[in-house]
Amino acid sequence: MLVDFDKLPEESRVWIYQANRSFSKEELEEINSRLRTFLEAWTAHGKDLQAGYSFKYKRFIVIGLNQNLNNATGCSIDASVHFIQELERDYKVDLMDKMNVSFKQGEFVAYKSLKDFKTMAKNRSVSKNTIVFNNLVTNIAEFKENWEVPAKNSWHNRFIN
């Protein structure tokens, strides 16, 4: 059952998928439609899942699930992963690689391999104050408070002098 992402409880579980490029306006419209269709039908053992989604910076797909109503199961999580993999294939984009880092460079969102990010940190091209996206947050409260933060407040801190 699709609900407005902003109306989900703070403890709702989140999954964040970062794209290795920005989506075009047309792609965003298509993906919005496909996300709505998927989440409207998303179930766990025949029970509706109350879920919503949000796009951020034309690059991040954030899916939230109210687990107070029904929990995701292995099968329902697999279904969501398969859905994201379909988007990857259809739009020739990488959404599942967790070994990449997104961060702000001025108004732009940069996307680098972890290795390149470490090199940038060593060369002081990024600092403890660089705004990074912590895609390891697990619920909406963490997403609101700890997703878009200075590197010093994230796991990225270990790479920066």
C-alpha positions in Angstrom: 0.0 0.0 0.0 1.6 3.2 -1.2 1.6 6.2 1.3 3.3 9.6 1.2 6.9 9.1 2.3 6.7 12.1 4.6 3.7 10.6 6.5 5.6 7.4 7.4 6.5 7.0 11.1 10.1 8.0 12.2 11.0 4.4 13.0 10.1 3.2 9.5 12.8 1.2 7.8 14.6 2.8 4.9 16.6 1.5 1.9 18.7 4.0 0.0 19.8 3.4 -3.6 22.3 5.8 -5.0 22.7 6.1 -8.8 26.0 6.5 -10.4 24.5 9.4 -12.5 21.6 11.8 -12.3 18.3 10.7 -13.8 16.8 12.8 -16.6 13.4 14.4 -16.1 11.8 11.8 -18.4 13.5 8.9 -16.5 12.3 10.3 -13.2 8.7 10.4 -14.4 8.9 6.8 -15.6 10.6 5.6 -12.4 8.1 7.5 -10.3 5.3 5.6 -12.1 7.0 2.3 -11.7 7.8 2.9 -8.0 4.1 3.7 -7.3 3.0 0.6 -9.1 5.5 -1.6 -7.3 4.8 -0.2 -3.8 1.0 -0.3 -4.3 1.3 -4.1 -4.8 4.2 -4.8 -2.4 3.2 -7.5 0.1 4.7 -9.8 2.7 3.1 -13.3 2.9 -0.1 -11.8 1.3 -0.2 -8.8 3.7 0.0 -5.3 2.4 3.2 -3.4 3.2 2.7 0.3 4.0 5.5 2.0 2.0 6.5 5.2 0.4 9.4 6.6 -1.5 11.3 9.8 -2.2 13.8 10.9 -4.8 16.6 13.1 -3.7 18.9 15.1 -6.0 17.7 13.2 -9.1 20.1 10.5 -8.0 18.9 8.8 -4.8 15.8 6.5 -4.5 14.7 6.2 -0.9 12.1 3.6 0.0 10.5 3.7 3.5 8.5 0.9 5.1 6.2 1.2 8.1 7.1 -2.0 10.0 4.6 -1.1 12.7 1.9 -2.4 10.3 3.7 -5.4 8.7 7.3 -6.4 8.6 9.2 -7.0 5.4 10.1 -10.7 4.9 12.9 -12.3 3.0 10.6 -12.7 0.0 9.3 -9.1 0.1 12.9 -7.8 0.4 13.9 -10.0 -2.5 11.0 -8.6 -4.6 12.2 -5.1 -3.9 15.8 -6.0 -4.8 14.6 -7.6 -8.1 12.6 -4.4 -8.8 15.7 -2.2 -8.3 17.8 -4.6 -10.5 15.2 -4.1 -13.2 15.6 -0.4 -12.9 19.4 -0.9 -13.2 19.0 -2.9 -16.4 16.3 -0.7 -18.0 18.1 2.6 -17.3 21.7 1.4 -17.6 22.5 2.7 -14.1 24.2 1.3 -11.0 22.0 1.5 -7.9 23.2 -1.4 -5.8 27.0 -0.9 -5.5 27.6 0.0 -1.8 31.4 0.5 -2.4 30.9 4.0 -3.9 30.6 7.3 -2.2 28.4 10.3 -3.0 29.2 13.7 -1.7 28.6 17.3 -2.4 31.0 19.5 -4.4 29.3 22.9 -4.3 25.8 22.4 -5.6 26.7 19.2 -7.4 26.6 15.6 -6.1 29.8 13.8 -7.0 29.9 10.0 -7.2 33.3 8.2 -6.7 34.6 4.8 -6.0 35.6 4.4 -2.3 39.2 4.1 -3.6 39.0 7.4 -5.4 37.3 9.0 -2.4 40.2 7.8 -0.2 42.7 9.3 -2.7 40.8 12.6 -2.7 40.9 12.6 1.2 44.6 11.9 1.1 45.1 14.8 -1.4 42.8 17.0 0.7 40.3 17.4 -2.1 37.6 16.5 0.4 37.7 17.4 4.1 35.9 16.6 7.4 33.4 19.3 6.4 32.6 17.9 3.0 28.9 16.9 2.9 28.6 13.2 2.4 25.6 10.9 2.0 25.5 8.2 4.7 23.5 5.5 3.0 23.9 3.2 6.0 21.0 4.9 7.9 18.3 2.4 8.7 15.2 4.4 9.5 13.5 7.7 8.7 14.6 9.4 11.9 18.3 8.6 11.0 17.6 9.5 7.4 16.4 13.0 8.5 19.2 13.6 10.9 22.2 11.6 9.7 22.0 11.0 5.9 23.3 14.3 4.6 26.1 15.2 7.0 29.7 16.5 7.2 32.1 13.6 6.7 33.3 14.1 10.3 29.9 12.9 11.5 29.8 9.8 9.3 31.6 6.6 8.7 33.5 8.5 5.9 35.5 10.2 8.7 37.9 7.3 9.0 39.4 8.2 5.6 40.0 11.9 6.2 43.0 13.4 8.1 
